[in-house]
């Protein structure tokens, strides 16, 4: 009887540990689905894939006022810091973008709902404007081992994966932007001061030093997107995926 009791206790303890281990994953998934339902009322499909099927170019000039397919009013009622949305077809990356002026710390430990969570949120650099209109737009996200947030960004170091997942879509209240991934670098976080990422374009300069292979000047002047996450190759290693706006 004692052996049975001990065995049952061990099984129960293992179950509790498994639940606790998966809890951040469950919380991240539940929040993602909740925010997607708020963002896309009556439309649970992938907007980026729908654009590709229709042959739409979200950067084209419109003759009618732009209407966002995302309900930003609903999202801002949940959290006023939500300023955009990112989708990458074929990945789990389908999240709201949060922003606080001059603050690159808060959303490292708070979710897009503003709750304290280990998985954080996808965060627009605090030195970007909330409208993300600068030449270099920088987004940060945690590399969660459970596959959520920006885990898929590290996979862009594989050439085949990059070629199969080149399109990135950003949605804002007043526009949509489509980017094409051009390459990825892995570097030390010690090279960068977060407050200088955008203003001094340190990420962009690091990319140029590592990977720019004689692209024409007009290409270099196009708007750039950098997606930043931890690599886990070493304590201070970062993977940075660069994409160029399509026009």
C-alpha positions as CSV (number, residue, x, y, z in Angstrom):
1,X,0.0,0.0,0.0
2,X,2.8,2.4,0.9
3,X,4.6,1.6,-2.4
4,X,1.4,2.4,-4.3
5,X,1.0,5.7,-2.4
6,X,4.6,6.7,-3.1
7,X,4.2,5.7,-6.8
8,X,1.0,7.7,-7.1
9,X,2.7,10.7,-5.4
10,X,5.6,10.6,-7.9
11,X,3.2,10.4,-10.8
12,X,1.3,13.4,-9.5
13,X,4.5,15.4,-8.9
14,X,5.7,14.6,-12.4
15,X,2.3,15.8,-13.8
16,X,2.5,19.0,-11.9
17,X,6.1,19.6,-13.1
18,X,5.0,18.9,-16.7
19,X,2.1,21.3,-16.3
20,X,4.3,24.0,-14.9
21,X,6.9,23.5,-17.6
22,X,4.2,23.9,-20.3
23,X,2.3,26.7,-18.6
24,X,4.2,29.6,-20.3
25,X,3.5,27.9,-23.6
26,X,-0.2,27.5,-22.8
27,X,-0.4,31.1,-21.6
28,X,1.4,32.4,-24.8
29,X,-0.9,30.4,-27.1
30,X,-4.0,31.4,-25.2
31,X,-3.1,35.1,-25.3
32,X,-2.2,34.9,-29.0
33,X,-5.6,33.3,-29.9
34,X,-7.4,35.9,-27.7
35,X,-5.7,38.8,-29.4
36,X,-6.2,37.3,-32.9
37,X,-9.9,37.1,-32.2
38,X,-9.9,40.7,-31.2
39,X,-7.8,41.8,-34.1
40,X,-9.6,39.8,-36.8
41,X,-13.3,39.8,-35.9
42,X,-15.1,37.4,-38.2
43,X,-11.9,36.6,-40.1
44,X,-9.6,34.0,-38.6
45,X,-7.7,33.5,-41.9
46,X,-4.1,34.6,-42.6
47,X,-4.2,38.0,-44.1
48,X,-0.8,37.7,-45.6
49,X,-1.7,34.5,-47.5
50,X,-4.9,36.1,-48.6
51,X,-3.0,39.1,-50.1
52,X,-0.7,36.7,-51.9
53,X,-3.6,34.7,-53.4
54,X,-5.2,37.9,-54.6
55,X,-1.9,39.3,-55.9
56,X,-2.3,42.4,-53.8
57,X,0.6,44.6,-53.1
58,X,0.1,46.3,-49.7
59,X,2.6,49.0,-50.5
60,X,0.8,50.2,-53.7
61,X,-0.8,53.6,-53.8
62,X,-4.5,53.4,-53.2
63,X,-7.2,55.6,-54.8
64,X,-9.5,55.1,-51.8
65,X,-8.8,55.7,-48.1
66,X,-7.0,52.8,-46.4
67,X,-9.0,50.7,-44.1
68,X,-7.0,48.3,-41.9
69,X,-8.2,44.6,-41.9
70,X,-7.2,44.6,-38.2
71,X,-9.4,46.0,-35.5
72,X,-6.9,48.3,-33.9
73,X,-9.6,50.0,-31.9
74,X,-10.4,46.7,-30.2
75,X,-6.7,45.9,-29.6
76,X,-6.0,49.3,-28.1
77,X,-9.0,48.8,-25.7
78,X,-7.0,45.8,-24.4
79,X,-3.6,47.6,-24.4
80,X,-3.1,51.2,-25.8
81,X,0.6,50.3,-26.4
82,X,-0.3,48.0,-29.3
83,X,0.7,49.9,-32.5
84,X,0.9,47.2,-35.2
85,X,0.8,43.6,-36.1
86,X,3.4,41.2,-37.7
87,X,2.7,38.1,-39.7
88,X,5.2,35.7,-41.3
89,X,3.5,33.0,-43.4
90,X,4.6,29.5,-42.6
91,X,5.7,30.4,-39.1
92,X,4.0,30.9,-35.7
93,X,4.9,34.6,-35.9
94,X,1.5,36.2,-35.9
95,X,1.5,38.8,-33.1
96,X,0.6,42.3,-32.1
97,X,3.5,44.8,-31.9
98,X,3.9,46.8,-28.7
99,X,5.7,50.1,-28.2
100,X,6.7,52.5,-25.4
101,X,8.6,55.7,-26.2
102,X,12.3,55.3,-25.1
103,X,11.6,52.0,-23.3
104,X,13.1,48.7,-24.5
105,X,12.7,46.9,-21.2
106,X,9.0,46.8,-20.3
107,X,7.8,44.3,-23.0
108,X,10.7,42.0,-22.3
109,X,8.8,40.9,-19.2
110,X,5.2,41.9,-20.0
111,X,2.8,40.4,-22.5
112,X,0.9,42.3,-25.2
113,X,-2.0,42.4,-22.7
114,X,0.2,44.2,-20.3
115,X,0.5,41.3,-17.9
116,X,3.8,40.3,-16.3
117,X,4.8,37.2,-18.3
118,X,8.2,35.6,-19.0
119,X,7.5,35.3,-22.8
120,X,7.0,39.1,-23.1
121,X,5.7,40.6,-26.3
122,X,6.9,41.6,-29.8
123,X,8.4,45.0,-29.2
124,X,9.1,47.9,-31.5
125,X,12.3,49.7,-30.5
126,X,11.6,52.6,-28.2
127,X,13.6,55.0,-30.3
128,X,11.5,54.2,-33.4
129,X,8.3,56.3,-33.6
130,X,5.1,54.5,-32.8
131,X,4.3,54.7,-36.5
132,X,7.6,53.0,-37.4
133,X,8.4,55.4,-40.3
134,X,12.2,55.5,-39.9
135,X,14.6,54.0,-42.4
136,X,15.4,51.2,-40.0
137,X,12.6,49.6,-38.0
138,X,13.7,47.2,-35.2
139,X,11.5,44.6,-33.6
140,X,12.5,42.4,-30.7
141,X,11.1,39.1,-29.4
142,X,12.1,36.4,-27.1
143,X,13.5,33.1,-28.4
144,X,11.1,30.8,-26.5
145,X,12.2,27.2,-26.4
146,X,8.6,26.2,-26.7
147,X,8.5,27.6,-30.2
148,X,6.5,30.8,-29.6
149,X,7.4,34.4,-30.1
150,X,10.6,34.9,-32.2
151,X,11.9,31.4,-31.9
152,X,11.5,30.9,-35.7
153,X,13.9,33.9,-36.4
154,X,16.9,31.7,-35.6
155,X,15.9,29.3,-38.3
156,X,16.6,32.0,-40.9
157,X,20.3,31.1,-40.6
158,X,19.4,28.1,-42.8
159,X,19.3,29.2,-46.5
160,X,16.5,26.9,-47.5
161,X,14.3,28.1,-44.6
162,X,15.0,31.7,-45.6
163,X,14.1,31.1,-49.2
164,X,10.8,29.4,-48.2
165,X,9.8,32.2,-45.7
166,X,10.9,35.4,-47.3
167,X,7.7,37.5,-47.0
168,X,7.1,39.5,-43.8
169,X,3.9,41.6,-43.4
170,X,3.5,44.5,-41.0
171,X,0.1,46.0,-40.4
172,X,-0.5,49.5,-38.9
173,X,-3.7,51.5,-38.5
174,X,-3.0,53.6,-41.6
175,X,-1.1,51.1,-43.9
176,X,0.3,47.7,-44.6
177,X,3.9,47.0,-45.5
178,X,5.5,43.9,-47.1
179,X,9.1,43.1,-46.6
180,X,11.4,40.5,-48.2
181,X,14.1,38.8,-46.1
182,X,17.6,39.5,-47.5
183,X,19.8,37.8,-44.9
184,X,20.6,37.0,-41.3
185,X,23.6,37.6,-39.1
186,X,24.6,36.2,-35.7
187,X,26.6,38.6,-33.5
188,X,27.4,39.6,-29.9
189,X,24.9,41.9,-28.1
190,X,28.0,43.7,-26.7
191,X,28.4,45.4,-30.0
192,X,25.2,47.4,-29.5
193,X,23.7,49.9,-27.1
194,X,19.9,49.4,-27.4
195,X,19.3,53.2,-27.2
196,X,21.5,53.6,-30.4
197,X,19.9,50.7,-32.5
198,X,17.7,53.1,-34.5
199,X,19.3,56.5,-34.1
200,X,22.8,55.4,-35.1
201,X,21.6,52.4,-37.2
202,X,24.1,50.1,-35.5
203,X,22.3,47.0,-36.6
204,X,22.3,48.2,-40.2
205,X,26.0,49.0,-40.1
206,X,26.7,45.6,-38.6
207,X,24.8,44.0,-41.4
208,X,26.8,46.0,-44.0
209,X,30.1,44.9,-42.4
210,X,29.0,41.3,-42.4
211,X,26.9,40.7,-45.4
212,X,26.3,43.5,-47.8
213,X,27.6,42.3,-51.2
214,X,27.7,45.3,-53.5
215,X,24.0,46.1,-53.6
216,X,23.2,49.3,-55.6
217,X,22.9,52.5,-53.6
218,X,19.2,52.8,-54.3
219,X,18.6,49.4,-52.7
220,X,20.5,50.4,-49.5
221,X,18.3,53.5,-49.2
222,X,15.1,51.4,-49.0
223,X,13.3,51.0,-45.7
224,X,14.8,48.2,-43.7
225,X,13.4,45.9,-41.0
226,X,15.5,44.1,-38.4
227,X,14.0,41.3,-36.3
228,X,16.2,40.6,-33.2
229,X,16.2,37.6,-30.9
230,X,18.5,35.6,-28.7
231,X,20.5,32.8,-30.3
232,X,21.5,30.6,-27.3
233,X,24.8,29.9,-29.0
234,X,26.4,31.9,-26.2
235,X,25.1,34.1,-23.4
236,X,25.3,37.4,-25.4
237,X,24.7,36.1,-28.9
238,X,21.9,37.6,-31.0
239,X,20.3,36.5,-34.3
240,X,19.2,39.4,-36.5
241,X,17.1,38.9,-39.5
242,X,17.1,41.7,-42.1
243,X,14.4,42.4,-44.6
244,X,13.9,45.1,-47.2
245,X,10.6,46.8,-48.0
246,X,9.0,45.8,-51.3
247,X,7.7,48.6,-53.5
